[in-house]
């Protein structure tokens, strides 16, 4: 399957380049690397999501306190 790329043969897709560059002994290392990347992305997402939930809860507490006793929260 030849493709023209500005008058020359087009380079193979990135996935093909990676598949050709990875030898069987490197597959385990590549798999561990990819799992680490996915783990880091998910951990970062969960951390950011948790921080947003905490901020939202704090805002809710402050607004409830202000509705119960507005003078105590406005003048610390």
N, C-alpha and C positions, 0 to 999 in steps of 0.2 A: 504494500500500500504506500505508494509514493505520493507526496504532496509537493506542490510548487510553493516556494517561499521566496518571493522577490527574485525569481529566476533560478533559485537553487532548491535543493531538497529541504523540506521543512524539518526542523528538529523534532524529535519524538516528544510526545507529551511528558510532562513532569513525572507522572506516575510510572511510565515506562522507564524513564531514566533512573528513578529510584529503585525499581525492581531489578534493573540490570546491575546497579551498583551494589546492591545488598547481596552478599554471599550467605549461604545457609548458616555459617557460624555467627554472622552478624544479626541474624533474624531475632535471636533471643534478646540481644542488647537493644535492638531497635524497638522490640515490643516493650521492654522495661522502660525505655526512654519515653515512648508514647504514653504508657500507663502513668508515668510520673507527670507528664505534661497535663493529661486529663485530670489527674488527681489534684494538681495545683490549681487548675482552672475551677474545678468544682469547689474546692476549699475556699478559694477567694470569693466565689459567688455566694456561698453559704455565709461567709463572714460578713460580706457587705449586706446581705439580706437580713442577717441577724441584727446588725447595727441599725438598719432602717426600722426594724420592728421595735427595737429598744427605744429609739428616738420617738416613734409614734406612740408608744406606751407612756413615755415621759410627758409628751405633750398632752395626752389624755389626762394624766394625773394633775398637771398644772391647771388645766382648764376646769377640772372638777373642784380643785381647791379654791380657785377663784370664784366659782359659782357658790360654794359653801360659805366662804369667808373672804370677800373681795378686799377688805381693808388690810388683812394680814399679809397677803401676797403682794400688794402694791407698794407697801412700805416695809421693807425688810428690817 
